[in-house]
Amino acid sequence: MDFFHRAANQWLVSLVAGTALTKVAMFFIAWAILWLPLALIVATLVKWHPPQPLAGEQKLPLLASLYLIAPLIVWGVTRVEGTSFSEYGVEWNLSLLVSLGWGLTLGILSLAIAFAAESALGWVVWHWQNWRQLVQACLPILLLGLWIGFTEELVFRGFLVTQLQVDYSIWVTGAISSAVFALLHLIWEQKDTLPQLPGLWIMGVVLVLARWVDGGSLGLAIGLHAGWICGLTCLDSVQLISYTGKGPIWITGLGNNPLAGLIGFFCLLGVGSVLLVMSPYSL
């Protein structure tokens, strides 16, 4: 036990003392090493045998085991550095909640505008008879979206951006962190994720911008991220819309995934444009 305790302390000291890219690499290596035993156990329990594709009910337990570890690693770094989560954009106060609320609203509104445009063009149809299922599913999906949004923003726009900014400009930091964010989505699904990589990269850049607009806080970014997850998951889980097949696939998205088409680009760029006209002190 003492050996593992000393090894963990040595790793944390090395993590804090290294360059920005070294810290980032060590963070993700440690995350993978700590997750692997849990992943093997969970994969056995959900009967997933790689390289078989992941079913939805198999992916969520694996995702949960992965995301439970990340905040613990960030916490360990703060203990060694003598800082707190506020260093990475998380300060538990009313301002963060207000920003989170604005982000949720903007994220869901941007999706509503995008799908309303597709509906007006006859590319999607709405199944309003399913609204009762939507009401029942909304709260658990919202909580799931907030959890995923918080964890991913803490890692990618919190820890990753803060560390990279020590050695790089905000533009280079945004590009690198967004590339890492996009590429790591390939862990779950390669075939369906590859067409989404450009959209995921732009999404990462918009979320970096959201942190800057929010004066360094992650509240707005968490809200946006959770809003997009919640909106898309609600539409999909209760089958509130269906595609007519009349829209060009390069616009609506390959596999009916907005991030794999121009509609996702326009949605993200629209949100980015809104953020660009906001001052860091407007929230």
N, C-alpha and C positions, 0 to 999 in steps of 0.2 A: 504493500500500500504506500509506503514511504517513497518507493521508487517511482510509482506513477504520479505521486504528488510532486516530487522534484522535477520529473519530466514535464508535467503540465506547467509548472512555474517557469522552467527554462524556455519552453515554447512561447509562453506569454511574453517573457522578457525579450526574446528574439524578435517576436512579432512587433513589439513596440519600438525596438531599436532600429529596425530595418528601413530601407527606402519605401516609398509609397507602393511601388509595384511588388516589392518583396512582402510587405505587409498584406497586400491583397491576395497574393498567391498563397501565403501561409494560412490566411483566413479560410480560403476555400478548400485547401488541402485538409486542414483540421476539421472543417465541416463534413467533408466526405468521409474521413477516417472515423469520426465519431458516429456518423449516420450508418455506415456500412453494416455493423452488427445488427442494429435495429431494422434496417432494410431487409436483411436476410430473414429475420424472424417474421416481420410483417408479410413479406412476400410468400413465405411458407403458409402463414395463416390464411391469406386471401387466395392461395393456390395460383400464384402467378409464376410462370416459368419463362424467363427471358430466353430467346428474343420474341416471345409471343407479345402481340399488342396488348396494351393495358385497357381493361374495361373501366368504365366510370367508377363502379363500386370497388375496384381494386386500386385505382389511382389515389382516391381520397385518403385511405389509411397510410399509404406510403408518403403522400404529401404531408400529412399530419406529423408523422415521425420525423421528417426532414425539417419542418418548420418549427418544431418544438425546440430544436437544438440551437438554431441561429441566435436567438436573443441571449442564450446562456453564454455563447462565445463572445458576443459583443459586451455583455456584462463583465466577463473575465478581463477583457481588454481595458475596460474603464477602471477596474480595480487596480490593475497594474499601472495605468497611466495616472491614476488619481483624479479621474474626471467623472462624468456622469452621462446618462443618456441624452441630456440636453446638448452635449457636444455633437451628437449625431442627429439633432433636430427633433428630439422627443422631450418635451417639457410638459408635465401634466398640469395644465392650467386651462382656464376658460378660453383663452385665445386659441389654443390648439383645437378645442371642440368646435369653436365658431368656424375656424378655417376648414375643419373636416366637414362640417355641414355645407359650407359653400362648395367644397370640392364634390361632395355627393350630388348636390343639385346640378352643378355644371356637367358632371359626367353623365348623369341620367338624361339631362336635357339635350346634350349633344347627340346621344343615341336616338332620342325621340325625334329630333330634327332629321337625322340621317334616314331613319326608317319611314318617317312621314314622307320624305322626298321620294323614296323608292315606292311607297304605296301610291303616291300621286302619279307616278310614271307607269303604274301597273306591274311593277316587278315583284311586289309582295302583296299578300292578302292577309287580313287580320281575322282571327277567330275569337271574337269577343265572347262567345259562349263559354270560353275557358276561364273567364275572369274570376270565378269562384276558386279555382285551383290556384290562381295567381295570389289571391289574398292569403290563402293558407300557406303557400310556399314562400311568401315575401320575407317574413321575419328570419327564418333559418338561413335563407340565401343571403340576406343582408349581413347577418352575423358572420357567415362564412366569408363573404366578400371583405368585411372589415378585418378579419383575422389574417387573410391572405395579403390584403393590401398593406396592413401594418407591418407584417414580417418582411415582405419584399421591399417595402420602402425603407425600413430600418437597415436592411442589408445593402441595397443598391443605391438609393439616394441618400441614405444616412451614412453608414460606415464607409462604403466604397467612395462616394463623392468627397466626403470629408478627408479621407486619406489621400486621394489623388490630388486634391487641391493644394496640398503641401508642396508638390513638385511640378504641377501643371496648371495652365490657365483654365478658366471655367469652361472654355470651348473644348479644349482637349479632354478635360475631365468628363464633360458631358458625352463626348463621342466614345471614349473608352468605356465608361460605366454602362452606356446604353448598348454597346456591342457585347459586353459580358452578359448583361441582362437578357439580350436576345438569344445569344448562343446557348446559354444554359437551359433555355426552354427545350432544346433538343434532347435533353435527358429523358423526357417522357415520351415524346413521339417525334420521330424524324421525318417520316413521309408527309404528314399533315402540317408539321411545323415549318419546314423549309420555305414554302411559299409565304409564310407569315414573317420571316426574318426582317425584311425591310420595314414592315409595319411595326413590329416589336421594337426595332431600333428607334423609329420616330416616336413611338410611345415613350420610350425611355428618355429621349431628349425633352419631350414635353413635360415629363414628370420632374426632370432636373430643373427645368424652367419654373415649374410650380413651386419647388422649394426656394428658389431664388426670389420669386415674387412674394413668397410668404416670409421673407426676412430670415431665411435659414431654418424655419420650422418645417416639419414634415406633415403638418395637419392638412394643408391643401392637397398635397400629393397623395396622401393616404385616402382622402375623400374621393378624389378623382379616380384613383385606381379601384377602390371599392365600388364606386358608382358604375364603372364600366363592367366590372365582374358581375355585380348584382343585376344590372340591366340585361346583359347578354344571357346570363344563366336563367333568369326569370323567363325570358322569351323562349329559350330552348326547352327548359324543363316542363313547362305547361303547354308547349306548342301553341303559343299565342299568335305566331305568324308562320306563314309558309311561302316559299318562293314559287313564282309562277313559271320560271324558266324563260321569261321574255326578255330579261335584262342581260346585257353582255356579262359574261363571267369575269372578265378582267375589271369590271366595275363593281359588281355585287360581291365578288370574292370567290376564289376557288374553294369548292366544298361548302359553299354558302357561309364562309367565314369572312366577316368584314375586313379583318386585318390582312387578308390575302387578296384584296382588291382595292380599287381606287376610292370606293366609298369609305373605307377605313382611313385612308390617307386624308381625305377631305375632312372627315370628322376630327381627326387628331390635329390637323393643321388649323381647323377652325378654333379648336380649344386653345392651341398655341397662340393664335392671333389675339384671342381674348386676353390671354395672360400677358402678352407683350404690351398691351395698353394699360395694364394695371401697375401701379407703383408698389414697391416693397412694403409700403405702409398703408395700403388701401384696405387691408382686411382687419 
